[in-house]
Amino acid sequence: MKKLISLILALVMCTGAIFALSSCGKNDTLVCGVTIFENMNEQDADGNWTGFESEFAMEVGKLIGMDVEFQIIDWSEKYIELNAGKIDCIWNGFTANSSDDGIERKDLVDFSYTYMLNQQCIVVKKDNLAQYATEDALKGKTAAVEGGSAGAAYAKDAVGEGGKLVEFPAQNSAFLEVKSGTSDFAVVDILLAQNVVGKGDYTDLAIVEDIELAAEYYAVGFKKGSELTAKVNEAIKTLDENGKLMELAKKYKLENSLQVNYD
């Protein structure tokens, strides 16, 4: 009987130890929700993550003592993934000064310090550039956007009731939509468009220079009340002050867009 009790106790202790180790491993990993975004979050031929945001996250991970993993998500479901605990943060060119369905994003997540200047831009076929001299030209048109993005919020108002939105899980698909002629224009981050438009398969696309949209700022989004926000902010400040953040920005030709704000 004593042997049986000892065996049960040993099993209970072993299970507890395994659970503790498992929990510890989970707590030591920062899971970042991302989409494929040229120069920000992308994978090389060997599956390694590269880009400014990816390397930025990994540098932060070193400072706060956490391994970093990247989880590809459908951008329109970012809040669901975050609140369900499937990801720890949204780290993928996430515009802080924007809204979703009329709700300010700052009311939906806790944001880190902002660190990069961006804006939305209009992308059309080069042959159609002359048709888009003002925002009025967007009324009644079909716009390709990333679902749940700042671009989608702008495009919804821009096309009006007579227009149409075609939404995708990630911004990259919007370029092909315009190229094929299925949509009249796309609304995407200018930092992405500058790396794609006029190059490779998209030499026939152009950014509409006559329509300049409001400035935006990237930040990392965390679940409301997350202790990670303060830890990541401290790391961002360190990387800014020691020059590592500017080093990464220069590596990806983003030095003119890097703007860290501690407010």
N, C-alpha and C positions, 0 to 999 in steps of 0.2 A: 504493500500500500504506500509506504514511504517512498519507494522507488517511483511509483506512478505519479505521486504528487510532485516529486522532484523533476520528473520528466515534463509534466505540464508546466511547471514554473519556468523551466529552461526554455520551453517552446514560446511561452508568453514573453519572456525577456528577449529572446531572439527576434520574435516578430516586432517587438517594440524597437529594437535596435535597427532592424531593416527599415521600419517606417521612419525612424528618425533620420537615417542616412538618406532615404528617398526624399524626405522633406527638405533636408539640408541641401541636397543637390538641386532641387527645384528653386529654392530660395537664392542659390548662388548663380542662377542663370537669368539673364535679361533677354526676354523674347520680344523682338521688335517687329511690329507689323509693317510690311512694305508692299509696294508694287514695283515692277521693273521700270526703272526711270534712268535713262542714259546719264552717265556721269554722276549719278547720285546713288542709286541702288541697282546693281546688276551683277551678273555672274560671268566669270571667264569660262574658257573651254573646260577647265577642270572642276567647275562648280564652285570656285572660291568667290566670295562676295567682294566686289570692288565698288569704287565710287566715293564721292565725298561723304555722303550720309553714312555709308557702311563703315568707312574707316573712322569717321568721327565717333560713331557708336562704339566701335572696338576700343578706341583710345579712352573713351569715358569708362568703358567696362574695366579697363586696367586700373584706373584710378579708384573706382568704387569697389574693386575686388569681385567682379562678376564676369562670368563667361557671357558672351553675346551670341544669340542665335537670331536668324532672320526668318520670319514666317510670311510667305506671300499670301496676301488677303485680297478679297474683293473690296475695293475702296468704299463702295456704298454700304458695306457691312462693318466698317471699322469700329463703330461704337459698340456694336453687338459683340464683336470679337474681344474688345477691351473689357467690357463689363462682365463678360462670361469668364474672364480669366485665361482665355486662350492666348492672349498676348499681354505683355506688361506695358507696352507703350506703342504709340503710332509715331514712327520715325522715317518719314518718307516725303520730304518737301511739304510738310503739313502747315497750311496757312492759318496763322493764329487769329488774325483780324478779319474773319469772315463768319458767315452763318450757314446753317443747314436748316432748310424748311422754316426759315424765319426765326430760328433760335441761334443766338450768338454761340460760337464754338467755345468760348471761355466759360459758358454756363454748362457745357456738356463734359468738359475735361479740365484738368489742371495742366497749364502750360509751363514749360521750362522757359528760361530766358529766350528771347528771340535772337536769331543769329544770322539771318540772311534775307536780303532784299529780293523781292520777286514781283511780278505782276502778271496778270492774265494777258493773253494776246489773241488776236484773230488770225487764223491761217486759212488761206484760200488757194485755188489754183492760180498760177502766175497770170494766165490768160484772162482771169476774171478780176484782177486787181483794181482796174479802173471803175468797177461797179461798186466798190466799197470805200467811198470817200468819207462817209459819215455813218453814225450808228443807225440812222433811219433806214439805211440799206439792209439792215439785218432783219427788219420786221417781216414776218410772214415766211421766213426762210427755214431751212432744216439745218440744225446745228449738231455736230458730233462732239460729245463731251464724255468725261469720266464721271460715272454716277456718284453723287454725293460730294463732288468737288466744288471748289470756289468757282471754277469755270462753268459748272452746271448751273450754279445759282445765278451767275451773271447772264448766261445764255437764255435762261427761262424768261427773264424780263425782256431781254433784247429781242427775241423773236416774236413775243406777244402771243395773243390768243390764236392768231392765224398761223403761227409757226409750229415747229415740231422739234423735240429733242430726241436724239438717238444716243442712248447711254451705254457705256462700256465699263468693265471692271477696272481697266487701267487706261491712262491717257494715250499710250502708244497706238492703240487701235483707231483712235480718232483720225490720225494722219492718213491711214489707208482708206478710211471712209470718204475723206475729201478727195483723195487721189482717184478713187473709183467713180466719183461723181454722184455717189448715193446721198451725200450731204453737201450742202452749199459751202459750209465753213466749219471750222473747229475752234473751240476755245480751250486753250491749254496754257500751262506755265511757260513763260517766255524763256526761262532757263533751260527747259526741255526743248522748246521749239528751235532755239538757236543752235542746238546740237544735231537737229534732225532735218529741219527745213532747208531745201536747196542742196541737199547732199544725197549721195547714194540713190536709193529708190525714190527719193522725194525731191529730185531736182526741179520738178514741175510745180512745186508748192512755194508759197511766199508768205511772209508775215505782213499783215496790213499795218503799215507805219502811220497811216492817217487817223487810226482809231487807237488812242493811247488810254489804257485803263488805269485804275488807281493802284497805288503801291501796296504791296503785301509783304508780310514777314513770316518766315518759317520759324517753327518751334517744335519741340517734342511734346506730344500729348500723353498724359497719364490719367488713370482712373481718379475720379474725385477723391481727395483725401489720401492719396498714395504717398508713402514716405519716400518713394524714389525721386519725387520731384526735387526736393531740397538737395538730395545727394548728387543728382545729375547737374543741378545748377552750380553746385560747388565745383564739380569737375569741369563744367563748361568755362567757368571763370578762370580756373587754373590753366586750361588749354589756351584760352585767349591771352592770358598774361604771359605765359611762357613761349608764345609764338607758334605753338604746334598747330593751332587752328588755322592760322594764316598760311602755314606751310602746306597744309592739306588743300586749302582754297587755291593756292598757286598751282599745286599739282594738277588740279582739274580746271584751271583757268577761270576761277570764280572769285579771285581776289577783289574785284571791283564790286562784287555783290555781298561780300562778307560784312555784316554790321551787327555786332553783338550789343545787346541792350540789357542791362541788369535790372531794369524796372519791372 
